[in-house]
Amino acid sequence: MWYISFNGKRGCSAPYRFSAKQADTSCVTGLPARTKVRAVFFCSLPVSQPHWHLHLADFMIFPMKRIFGCALLGLVTLAASAQWMNPAAEIPAYNATAPKRALPPILHGNQLTGPYFSHPYQVTAYEMAAKISKVLHQEPCYCHCDRALGHNSLHSCFEGTHGAVCSTCMKEAVYAYQQTKKGQTPAQIRAGIERGDWESVDLFKASL
């Protein structure tokens, strides 16, 4: 920040003295900027003369350079950090290919009873999942249970009761089943899941 003061001075053709100094400042990036600039000019011209204004403009260059320098450094920092941001890293775990060995069974039959299956759509979602288990093996689950529960795909959700208490799991399973019936491949279904197409699924209307 600049401070400007005018003081009377005997013997000067204009009755003022101009002094300027810069207070300690620091860039928003955290870089130190502790340099102090102090200067005193005794005017020999009236304040209205162009030379006076030239001296003031010269002093204004320094803070403007500092502001633009900080802004430029901030933009460079954002650009550098952006290259490390990988949107694909946010896609939950899935398997890129069909399973090469038998998968753990999805709950079925009498297992679809009790407090976890108090609504018909919960049973329907599991029955659909059982019919396309190899497809679910290749799909991510956007409840991010891969982080909390160590699941490696949407299939894992239906190996236990987790899928019954998670609307995301059930909607994705119903979506995958419906798209499989339409002839979509697991990769195409995965693209739709990543787009969020499963969010429009109405569980109450789901049926085999």
Biotite code that builds the C-alpha atoms (Angstrom):
import biotite.structure as struc

atoms = struc.array([
    struc.Atom([0.000, 0.000, 0.000], chain_id="A", res_id=1, res_name="MET", atom_name="CA", element="C"),
    struc.Atom([1.285, 3.478, -0.845], chain_id="A", res_id=2, res_name="TRP", atom_name="CA", element="C"),
    struc.Atom([1.159, 6.450, 1.489], chain_id="A", res_id=3, res_name="TYR", atom_name="CA", element="C"),
    struc.Atom([1.384, 9.981, 0.060], chain_id="A", res_id=4, res_name="ILE", atom_name="CA", element="C"),
    struc.Atom([1.878, 13.072, 2.151], chain_id="A", res_id=5, res_name="SER", atom_name="CA", element="C"),
    struc.Atom([2.296, 16.758, 1.358], chain_id="A", res_id=6, res_name="PHE", atom_name="CA", element="C"),
    struc.Atom([4.172, 19.010, 3.738], chain_id="A", res_id=7, res_name="ASN", atom_name="CA", element="C"),
    struc.Atom([5.026, 22.701, 3.584], chain_id="A", res_id=8, res_name="GLY", atom_name="CA", element="C"),
    struc.Atom([8.655, 23.452, 2.753], chain_id="A", res_id=9, res_name="LYS", atom_name="CA", element="C"),
    struc.Atom([10.258, 26.881, 2.876], chain_id="A", res_id=10, res_name="ARG", atom_name="CA", element="C"),
    struc.Atom([12.331, 27.814, -0.150], chain_id="A", res_id=11, res_name="GLY", atom_name="CA", element="C"),
    struc.Atom([10.452, 25.652, -2.622], chain_id="A", res_id=12, res_name="CYS", atom_name="CA", element="C"),
    struc.Atom([8.847, 27.437, -5.581], chain_id="A", res_id=13, res_name="SER", atom_name="CA", element="C"),
    struc.Atom([5.733, 25.327, -4.950], chain_id="A", res_id=14, res_name="ALA", atom_name="CA", element="C"),
    struc.Atom([4.668, 25.304, -1.310], chain_id="A", res_id=15, res_name="PRO", atom_name="CA", element="C"),
    struc.Atom([4.607, 21.509, -0.914], chain_id="A", res_id=16, res_name="TYR", atom_name="CA", element="C"),
    struc.Atom([6.886, 18.542, -0.445], chain_id="A", res_id=17, res_name="ARG", atom_name="CA", element="C"),
    struc.Atom([5.885, 15.173, -1.876], chain_id="A", res_id=18, res_name="PHE", atom_name="CA", element="C"),
    struc.Atom([6.894, 11.990, -0.076], chain_id="A", res_id=19, res_name="SER", atom_name="CA", element="C"),
    struc.Atom([5.911, 8.426, -0.779], chain_id="A", res_id=20, res_name="ALA", atom_name="CA", element="C"),
    struc.Atom([6.638, 5.095, 0.839], chain_id="A", res_id=21, res_name="LYS", atom_name="CA", element="C"),
    struc.Atom([5.395, 1.561, 0.406], chain_id="A", res_id=22, res_name="GLN", atom_name="CA", element="C"),
    struc.Atom([4.229, -0.424, 3.440], chain_id="A", res_id=23, res_name="ALA", atom_name="CA", element="C"),
    struc.Atom([5.107, -4.076, 3.917], chain_id="A", res_id=24, res_name="ASP", atom_name="CA", element="C"),
    struc.Atom([2.985, -6.234, 1.644], chain_id="A", res_id=25, res_name="THR", atom_name="CA", element="C"),
    struc.Atom([2.834, -9.868, 0.745], chain_id="A", res_id=26, res_name="SER", atom_name="CA", element="C"),
    struc.Atom([1.545, -11.664, -2.326], chain_id="A", res_id=27, res_name="CYS", atom_name="CA", element="C"),
    struc.Atom([-1.645, -13.729, -1.945], chain_id="A", res_id=28, res_name="VAL", atom_name="CA", element="C"),
    struc.Atom([0.418, -16.754, -2.881], chain_id="A", res_id=29, res_name="THR", atom_name="CA", element="C"),
    struc.Atom([2.354, -16.468, 0.395], chain_id="A", res_id=30, res_name="GLY", atom_name="CA", element="C"),
    struc.Atom([5.618, -15.285, -1.189], chain_id="A", res_id=31, res_name="LEU", atom_name="CA", element="C"),
    struc.Atom([7.376, -12.682, 0.979], chain_id="A", res_id=32, res_name="PRO", atom_name="CA", element="C"),
    struc.Atom([7.403, -9.109, -0.175], chain_id="A", res_id=33, res_name="ALA", atom_name="CA", element="C"),
    struc.Atom([9.009, -7.144, 2.646], chain_id="A", res_id=34, res_name="ARG", atom_name="CA", element="C"),
    struc.Atom([10.813, -4.494, 0.561], chain_id="A", res_id=35, res_name="THR", atom_name="CA", element="C"),
    struc.Atom([10.213, -0.911, 1.643], chain_id="A", res_id=36, res_name="LYS", atom_name="CA", element="C"),
    struc.Atom([10.538, 1.934, -0.809], chain_id="A", res_id=37, res_name="VAL", atom_name="CA", element="C"),
    struc.Atom([10.896, 5.447, 0.515], chain_id="A", res_id=38, res_name="ARG", atom_name="CA", element="C"),
    struc.Atom([11.471, 8.571, -1.520], chain_id="A", res_id=39, res_name="ALA", atom_name="CA", element="C"),
    struc.Atom([11.206, 12.287, -0.994], chain_id="A", res_id=40, res_name="VAL", atom_name="CA", element="C"),
    struc.Atom([10.925, 14.883, -3.758], chain_id="A", res_id=41, res_name="PHE", atom_name="CA", element="C"),
    struc.Atom([11.176, 18.587, -3.206], chain_id="A", res_id=42, res_name="PHE", atom_name="CA", element="C"),
    struc.Atom([9.150, 20.202, -5.920], chain_id="A", res_id=43, res_name="CYS", atom_name="CA", element="C"),
    struc.Atom([10.603, 22.949, -8.067], chain_id="A", res_id=44, res_name="SER", atom_name="CA", element="C"),
    struc.Atom([7.472, 23.217, -10.158], chain_id="A", res_id=45, res_name="LEU", atom_name="CA", element="C"),
    struc.Atom([3.861, 23.925, -9.268], chain_id="A", res_id=46, res_name="PRO", atom_name="CA", element="C"),
    struc.Atom([1.721, 20.876, -8.640], chain_id="A", res_id=47, res_name="VAL", atom_name="CA", element="C"),
    struc.Atom([-0.094, 21.426, -11.910], chain_id="A", res_id=48, res_name="SER", atom_name="CA", element="C"),
    struc.Atom([3.034, 20.860, -14.027], chain_id="A", res_id=49, res_name="GLN", atom_name="CA", element="C"),
    struc.Atom([3.299, 17.591, -16.060], chain_id="A", res_id=50, res_name="PRO", atom_name="CA", element="C"),
    struc.Atom([6.623, 16.602, -14.442], chain_id="A", res_id=51, res_name="HIS", atom_name="CA", element="C"),
    struc.Atom([4.959, 16.265, -11.061], chain_id="A", res_id=52, res_name="TRP", atom_name="CA", element="C"),
    struc.Atom([2.416, 13.828, -12.434], chain_id="A", res_id=53, res_name="HIS", atom_name="CA", element="C"),
    struc.Atom([5.171, 11.849, -14.148], chain_id="A", res_id=54, res_name="LEU", atom_name="CA", element="C"),
    struc.Atom([6.874, 11.202, -10.800], chain_id="A", res_id=55, res_name="HIS", atom_name="CA", element="C"),
    struc.Atom([3.586, 10.006, -9.263], chain_id="A", res_id=56, res_name="LEU", atom_name="CA", element="C"),
    struc.Atom([2.900, 7.688, -12.226], chain_id="A", res_id=57, res_name="ALA", atom_name="CA", element="C"),
    struc.Atom([6.386, 6.193, -11.875], chain_id="A", res_id=58, res_name="ASP", atom_name="CA", element="C"),
    struc.Atom([5.638, 5.253, -8.292], chain_id="A", res_id=59, res_name="PHE", atom_name="CA", element="C"),
    struc.Atom([2.306, 3.688, -9.208], chain_id="A", res_id=60, res_name="MET", atom_name="CA", element="C"),
    struc.Atom([4.062, 1.241, -11.558], chain_id="A", res_id=61, res_name="ILE", atom_name="CA", element="C"),
    struc.Atom([5.608, -0.675, -8.669], chain_id="A", res_id=62, res_name="PHE", atom_name="CA", element="C"),
    struc.Atom([2.393, -1.778, -6.882], chain_id="A", res_id=63, res_name="PRO", atom_name="CA", element="C"),
    struc.Atom([0.711, -2.531, -10.225], chain_id="A", res_id=64, res_name="MET", atom_name="CA", element="C"),
    struc.Atom([3.598, -4.800, -11.196], chain_id="A", res_id=65, res_name="LYS", atom_name="CA", element="C"),
    struc.Atom([3.273, -6.595, -7.869], chain_id="A", res_id=66, res_name="ARG", atom_name="CA", element="C"),
    struc.Atom([-0.488, -7.104, -8.329], chain_id="A", res_id=67, res_name="ILE", atom_name="CA", element="C"),
    struc.Atom([-0.120, -8.420, -11.868], chain_id="A", res_id=68, res_name="PHE", atom_name="CA", element="C"),
    struc.Atom([2.768, -10.624, -10.809], chain_id="A", res_id=69, res_name="GLY", atom_name="CA", element="C"),
    struc.Atom([0.709, -12.236, -8.051], chain_id="A", res_id=70, res_name="CYS", atom_name="CA", element="C"),
    struc.Atom([-2.241, -12.754, -10.386], chain_id="A", res_id=71, res_name="ALA", atom_name="CA", element="C"),
    struc.Atom([-0.015, -14.353, -13.035], chain_id="A", res_id=72, res_name="LEU", atom_name="CA", element="C"),
    struc.Atom([1.587, -16.643, -10.480], chain_id="A", res_id=73, res_name="LEU", atom_name="CA", element="C"),
    struc.Atom([-1.877, -17.706, -9.276], chain_id="A", res_id=74, res_name="GLY", atom_name="CA", element="C"),
    struc.Atom([-2.953, -18.586, -12.810], chain_id="A", res_id=75, res_name="LEU", atom_name="CA", element="C"),
    struc.Atom([0.223, -20.581, -13.397], chain_id="A", res_id=76, res_name="VAL", atom_name="CA", element="C"),
    struc.Atom([-0.363, -22.468, -10.142], chain_id="A", res_id=77, res_name="THR", atom_name="CA", element="C"),
    struc.Atom([-3.931, -23.354, -11.160], chain_id="A", res_id=78, res_name="LEU", atom_name="CA", element="C"),
    struc.Atom([-2.786, -24.512, -14.581], chain_id="A", res_id=79, res_name="ALA", atom_name="CA", element="C"),
    struc.Atom([-0.067, -26.665, -13.068], chain_id="A", res_id=80, res_name="ALA", atom_name="CA", element="C"),
    struc.Atom([-2.437, -28.296, -10.592], chain_id="A", res_id=81, res_name="SER", atom_name="CA", element="C"),
    struc.Atom([-5.098, -28.936, -13.240], chain_id="A", res_id=82, res_name="ALA", atom_name="CA", element="C"),
    struc.Atom([-2.857, -31.313, -15.130], chain_id="A", res_id=83, res_name="GLN", atom_name="CA", element="C"),
    struc.Atom([-2.800, -33.609, -12.106], chain_id="A", res_id=84, res_name="TRP", atom_name="CA", element="C"),
    struc.Atom([-6.585, -33.728, -11.801], chain_id="A", res_id=85, res_name="MET", atom_name="CA", element="C"),
    struc.Atom([-7.807, -36.919, -13.428], chain_id="A", res_id=86, res_name="ASN", atom_name="CA", element="C"),
    struc.Atom([-11.622, -37.202, -13.636], chain_id="A", res_id=87, res_name="PRO", atom_name="CA", element="C"),
    struc.Atom([-11.281, -40.915, -14.408], chain_id="A", res_id=88, res_name="ALA", atom_name="CA", element="C"),
    struc.Atom([-9.860, -41.440, -10.915], chain_id="A", res_id=89, res_name="ALA", atom_name="CA", element="C"),
    struc.Atom([-13.330, -40.657, -9.509], chain_id="A", res_id=90, res_name="GLU", atom_name="CA", element="C"),
    struc.Atom([-14.954, -43.627, -11.252], chain_id="A", res_id=91, res_name="ILE", atom_name="CA", element="C"),
    struc.Atom([-15.581, -46.347, -8.644], chain_id="A", res_id=92, res_name="PRO", atom_name="CA", element="C"),
    struc.Atom([-14.010, -49.789, -8.957], chain_id="A", res_id=93, res_name="ALA", atom_name="CA", element="C"),
    struc.Atom([-15.128, -52.129, -11.734], chain_id="A", res_id=94, res_name="TYR", atom_name="CA", element="C"),
    struc.Atom([-13.726, -54.925, -13.900], chain_id="A", res_id=95, res_name="ASN", atom_name="CA", element="C"),
    struc.Atom([-13.008, -54.098, -17.529], chain_id="A", res_id=96, res_name="ALA", atom_name="CA", element="C"),
    struc.Atom([-13.620, -57.635, -18.781], chain_id="A", res_id=97, res_name="THR", atom_name="CA", element="C"),
    struc.Atom([-15.983, -60.515, -18.073], chain_id="A", res_id=98, res_name="ALA", atom_name="CA", element="C"),
    struc.Atom([-15.056, -62.749, -15.119], chain_id="A", res_id=99, res_name="PRO", atom_name="CA", element="C"),
    struc.Atom([-12.709, -65.643, -15.859], chain_id="A", res_id=100, res_name="LYS", atom_name="CA", element="C"),
    struc.Atom([-13.935, -67.716, -12.930], chain_id="A", res_id=101, res_name="ARG", atom_name="CA", element="C"),
    struc.Atom([-17.192, -68.267, -11.095], chain_id="A", res_id=102, res_name="ALA", atom_name="CA", element="C"),
    struc.Atom([-18.432, -65.252, -9.187], chain_id="A", res_id=103, res_name="LEU", atom_name="CA", element="C"),
    struc.Atom([-19.703, -65.315, -5.610], chain_id="A", res_id=104, res_name="PRO", atom_name="CA", element="C"),
    struc.Atom([-23.446, -65.991, -5.683], chain_id="A", res_id=105, res_name="PRO", atom_name="CA", element="C"),
    struc.Atom([-25.966, -63.182, -5.496], chain_id="A", res_id=106, res_name="ILE", atom_name="CA", element="C"),
    struc.Atom([-28.554, -63.563, -2.754], chain_id="A", res_id=107, res_name="LEU", atom_name="CA", element="C"),
    struc.Atom([-31.601, -65.401, -4.052], chain_id="A", res_id=108, res_name="HIS", atom_name="CA", element="C"),
    struc.Atom([-34.656, -67.447, -3.079], chain_id="A", res_id=109, res_name="GLY", atom_name="CA", element="C"),
    struc.Atom([-35.388, -67.576, 0.631], chain_id="A", res_id=110, res_name="ASN", atom_name="CA", element="C"),
    struc.Atom([-32.458, -65.217, 1.254], chain_id="A", res_id=111, res_name="GLN", atom_name="CA", element="C"),
    struc.Atom([-34.588, -62.403, -0.114], chain_id="A", res_id=112, res_name="LEU", atom_name="CA", element="C"),
    struc.Atom([-36.788, -62.246, 2.975], chain_id="A", res_id=113, res_name="THR", atom_name="CA", element="C"),
    struc.Atom([-36.652, -60.522, 6.330], chain_id="A", res_id=114, res_name="GLY", atom_name="CA", element="C"),
    struc.Atom([-36.238, -56.883, 7.346], chain_id="A", res_id=115, res_name="PRO", atom_name="CA", element="C"),
    struc.Atom([-33.859, -56.075, 4.485], chain_id="A", res_id=116, res_name="TYR", atom_name="CA", element="C"),
    struc.Atom([-36.472, -57.059, 1.897], chain_id="A", res_id=117, res_name="PHE", atom_name="CA", element="C"),
    struc.Atom([-39.624, -55.399, 3.167], chain_id="A", res_id=118, res_name="SER", atom_name="CA", element="C"),
    struc.Atom([-40.376, -53.779, -0.206], chain_id="A", res_id=119, res_name="HIS", atom_name="CA", element="C"),
    struc.Atom([-41.080, -55.634, -3.467], chain_id="A", res_id=120, res_name="PRO", atom_name="CA", element="C"),
    struc.Atom([-38.581, -53.549, -5.462], chain_id="A", res_id=121, res_name="TYR", atom_name="CA", element="C"),
    struc.Atom([-35.756, -54.783, -3.236], chain_id="A", res_id=122, res_name="GLN", atom_name="CA", element="C"),
    struc.Atom([-36.513, -58.379, -4.197], chain_id="A", res_id=123, res_name="VAL", atom_name="CA", element="C"),
    struc.Atom([-36.919, -57.381, -7.853], chain_id="A", res_id=124, res_name="THR", atom_name="CA", element="C"),
    struc.Atom([-33.532, -55.649, -7.931], chain_id="A", res_id=125, res_name="ALA", atom_name="CA", element="C"),
    struc.Atom([-31.806, -58.791, -6.604], chain_id="A", res_id=126, res_name="TYR", atom_name="CA", element="C"),
    struc.Atom([-33.623, -61.025, -9.046], chain_id="A", res_id=127, res_name="GLU", atom_name="CA", element="C"),
    struc.Atom([-32.545, -58.778, -11.904], chain_id="A", res_id=128, res_name="MET", atom_name="CA", element="C"),
    struc.Atom([-28.978, -58.718, -10.600], chain_id="A", res_id=129, res_name="ALA", atom_name="CA", element="C"),
    struc.Atom([-28.861, -62.522, -10.529], chain_id="A", res_id=130, res_name="ALA", atom_name="CA", element="C"),
    struc.Atom([-29.777, -62.673, -14.219], chain_id="A", res_id=131, res_name="LYS", atom_name="CA", element="C"),
    struc.Atom([-26.937, -60.360, -15.300], chain_id="A", res_id=132, res_name="ILE", atom_name="CA", element="C"),
    struc.Atom([-24.241, -61.119, -12.730], chain_id="A", res_id=133, res_name="SER", atom_name="CA", element="C"),
    struc.Atom([-21.444, -61.044, -15.333], chain_id="A", res_id=134, res_name="LYS", atom_name="CA", element="C"),
    struc.Atom([-22.586, -57.620, -16.471], chain_id="A", res_id=135, res_name="VAL", atom_name="CA", element="C"),
    struc.Atom([-22.635, -56.245, -12.922], chain_id="A", res_id=136, res_name="LEU", atom_name="CA", element="C"),
    struc.Atom([-19.080, -57.528, -12.496], chain_id="A", res_id=137, res_name="HIS", atom_name="CA", element="C"),
    struc.Atom([-18.064, -54.960, -15.133], chain_id="A", res_id=138, res_name="GLN", atom_name="CA", element="C"),
    struc.Atom([-19.962, -51.997, -13.698], chain_id="A", res_id=139, res_name="GLU", atom_name="CA", element="C"),
    struc.Atom([-18.977, -49.419, -11.057], chain_id="A", res_id=140, res_name="PRO", atom_name="CA", element="C"),
    struc.Atom([-21.198, -48.560, -8.113], chain_id="A", res_id=141, res_name="CYS", atom_name="CA", element="C"),
    struc.Atom([-21.611, -44.864, -7.465], chain_id="A", res_id=142, res_name="TYR", atom_name="CA", element="C"),
    struc.Atom([-22.408, -45.210, -3.783], chain_id="A", res_id=143, res_name="CYS", atom_name="CA", element="C"),
    struc.Atom([-18.608, -45.578, -3.614], chain_id="A", res_id=144, res_name="HIS", atom_name="CA", element="C"),
    struc.Atom([-18.774, -48.747, -1.567], chain_id="A", res_id=145, res_name="CYS", atom_name="CA", element="C"),
    struc.Atom([-15.397, -49.636, -3.059], chain_id="A", res_id=146, res_name="ASP", atom_name="CA", element="C"),
    struc.Atom([-13.932, -47.140, -0.596], chain_id="A", res_id=147, res_name="ARG", atom_name="CA", element="C"),
    struc.Atom([-15.995, -47.978, 2.471], chain_id="A", res_id=148, res_name="ALA", atom_name="CA", element="C"),
    struc.Atom([-16.540, -51.716, 1.990], chain_id="A", res_id=149, res_name="LEU", atom_name="CA", element="C"),
    struc.Atom([-13.807, -52.777, -0.415], chain_id="A", res_id=150, res_name="GLY", atom_name="CA", element="C"),
    struc.Atom([-16.232, -53.757, -3.193], chain_id="A", res_id=151, res_name="HIS", atom_name="CA", element="C"),
    struc.Atom([-14.649, -54.308, -6.599], chain_id="A", res_id=152, res_name="ASN", atom_name="CA", element="C"),
    struc.Atom([-17.784, -53.812, -8.714], chain_id="A", res_id=153, res_name="SER", atom_name="CA", element="C"),
    struc.Atom([-21.557, -53.437, -8.619], chain_id="A", res_id=154, res_name="LEU", atom_name="CA", element="C"),
    struc.Atom([-21.768, -57.218, -8.338], chain_id="A", res_id=155, res_name="HIS", atom_name="CA", element="C"),
    struc.Atom([-20.264, -57.098, -4.834], chain_id="A", res_id=156, res_name="SER", atom_name="CA", element="C"),
    struc.Atom([-23.238, -55.088, -3.560], chain_id="A", res_id=157, res_name="CYS", atom_name="CA", element="C"),
    struc.Atom([-25.630, -57.980, -4.219], chain_id="A", res_id=158, res_name="PHE", atom_name="CA", element="C"),
    struc.Atom([-23.502, -60.705, -2.706], chain_id="A", res_id=159, res_name="GLU", atom_name="CA", element="C"),
    struc.Atom([-24.872, -59.520, 0.660], chain_id="A", res_id=160, res_name="GLY", atom_name="CA", element="C"),
    struc.Atom([-27.624, -57.248, 1.920], chain_id="A", res_id=161, res_name="THR", atom_name="CA", element="C"),
    struc.Atom([-25.861, -53.983, 1.120], chain_id="A", res_id=162, res_name="HIS", atom_name="CA", element="C"),
    struc.Atom([-27.694, -53.658, -2.191], chain_id="A", res_id=163, res_name="GLY", atom_name="CA", element="C"),
    struc.Atom([-31.060, -53.911, -0.448], chain_id="A", res_id=164, res_name="ALA", atom_name="CA", element="C"),
    struc.Atom([-30.483, -50.820, 1.654], chain_id="A", res_id=165, res_name="VAL", atom_name="CA", element="C"),
    struc.Atom([-28.868, -48.692, -1.055], chain_id="A", res_id=166, res_name="CYS", atom_name="CA", element="C"),
    struc.Atom([-31.042, -47.055, -3.689], chain_id="A", res_id=167, res_name="SER", atom_name="CA", element="C"),
    struc.Atom([-27.978, -46.288, -5.827], chain_id="A", res_id=168, res_name="THR", atom_name="CA", element="C"),
    struc.Atom([-27.064, -49.982, -6.023], chain_id="A", res_id=169, res_name="CYS", atom_name="CA", element="C"),
    struc.Atom([-30.602, -51.010, -6.865], chain_id="A", res_id=170, res_name="MET", atom_name="CA", element="C"),
    struc.Atom([-31.140, -48.305, -9.484], chain_id="A", res_id=171, res_name="LYS", atom_name="CA", element="C"),
    struc.Atom([-27.883, -49.191, -11.189], chain_id="A", res_id=172, res_name="GLU", atom_name="CA", element="C"),
    struc.Atom([-28.768, -52.900, -11.190], chain_id="A", res_id=173, res_name="ALA", atom_name="CA", element="C"),
    struc.Atom([-32.217, -52.227, -12.638], chain_id="A", res_id=174, res_name="VAL", atom_name="CA", element="C"),
    struc.Atom([-30.688, -49.900, -15.231], chain_id="A", res_id=175, res_name="TYR", atom_name="CA", element="C"),
    struc.Atom([-28.072, -52.505, -16.190], chain_id="A", res_id=176, res_name="ALA", atom_name="CA", element="C"),
    struc.Atom([-30.774, -55.178, -16.512], chain_id="A", res_id=177, res_name="TYR", atom_name="CA", element="C"),
    struc.Atom([-33.013, -52.974, -18.667], chain_id="A", res_id=178, res_name="GLN", atom_name="CA", element="C"),
    struc.Atom([-30.142, -51.939, -20.951], chain_id="A", res_id=179, res_name="GLN", atom_name="CA", element="C"),
    struc.Atom([-28.960, -55.543, -21.280], chain_id="A", res_id=180, res_name="THR", atom_name="CA", element="C"),
    struc.Atom([-32.457, -56.511, -22.422], chain_id="A", res_id=181, res_name="LYS", atom_name="CA", element="C"),
    struc.Atom([-32.153, -53.752, -25.057], chain_id="A", res_id=182, res_name="LYS", atom_name="CA", element="C"),
    struc.Atom([-28.946, -55.289, -26.389], chain_id="A", res_id=183, res_name="GLY", atom_name="CA", element="C"),
    struc.Atom([-26.438, -52.900, -24.821], chain_id="A", res_id=184, res_name="GLN", atom_name="CA", element="C"),
    struc.Atom([-22.951, -54.224, -24.050], chain_id="A", res_id=185, res_name="THR", atom_name="CA", element="C"),
    struc.Atom([-21.401, -53.992, -20.566], chain_id="A", res_id=186, res_name="PRO", atom_name="CA", element="C"),
    struc.Atom([-19.103, -51.218, -21.831], chain_id="A", res_id=187, res_name="ALA", atom_name="CA", element="C"),
    struc.Atom([-22.055, -49.228, -23.185], chain_id="A", res_id=188, res_name="GLN", atom_name="CA", element="C"),
    struc.Atom([-23.952, -49.745, -19.958], chain_id="A", res_id=189, res_name="ILE", atom_name="CA", element="C"),
    struc.Atom([-20.915, -48.573, -17.993], chain_id="A", res_id=190, res_name="ARG", atom_name="CA", element="C"),
    struc.Atom([-20.782, -45.391, -20.072], chain_id="A", res_id=191, res_name="ALA", atom_name="CA", element="C"),
    struc.Atom([-24.444, -44.757, -19.252], chain_id="A", res_id=192, res_name="GLY", atom_name="CA", element="C"),
    struc.Atom([-23.828, -45.369, -15.556], chain_id="A", res_id=193, res_name="ILE", atom_name="CA", element="C"),
    struc.Atom([-20.920, -42.943, -15.600], chain_id="A", res_id=194, res_name="GLU", atom_name="CA", element="C"),
    struc.Atom([-23.189, -40.340, -17.202], chain_id="A", res_id=195, res_name="ARG", atom_name="CA", element="C"),
    struc.Atom([-25.716, -40.856, -14.418], chain_id="A", res_id=196, res_name="GLY", atom_name="CA", element="C"),
    struc.Atom([-28.475, -42.324, -16.607], chain_id="A", res_id=197, res_name="ASP", atom_name="CA", element="C"),
    struc.Atom([-29.384, -44.742, -13.815], chain_id="A", res_id=198, res_name="TRP", atom_name="CA", element="C"),
    struc.Atom([-30.650, -41.864, -11.672], chain_id="A", res_id=199, res_name="GLU", atom_name="CA", element="C"),
    struc.Atom([-33.865, -41.694, -13.688], chain_id="A", res_id=200, res_name="SER", atom_name="CA", element="C"),
    struc.Atom([-34.820, -45.291, -12.809], chain_id="A", res_id=201, res_name="VAL", atom_name="CA", element="C"),
    struc.Atom([-38.089, -45.596, -10.873], chain_id="A", res_id=202, res_name="ASP", atom_name="CA", element="C"),
    struc.Atom([-37.659, -48.554, -8.510], chain_id="A", res_id=203, res_name="LEU", atom_name="CA", element="C"),
    struc.Atom([-41.389, -48.760, -7.837], chain_id="A", res_id=204, res_name="PHE", atom_name="CA", element="C"),
    struc.Atom([-42.016, -49.442, -11.527], chain_id="A", res_id=205, res_name="LYS", atom_name="CA", element="C"),
    struc.Atom([-39.213, -51.987, -11.945], chain_id="A", res_id=206, res_name="ALA", atom_name="CA", element="C"),
    struc.Atom([-40.384, -55.410, -13.076], chain_id="A", res_id=207, res_name="SER", atom_name="CA", element="C"),
    struc.Atom([-38.916, -58.494, -14.702], chain_id="A", res_id=208, res_name="LEU", atom_name="CA", element="C"),
])
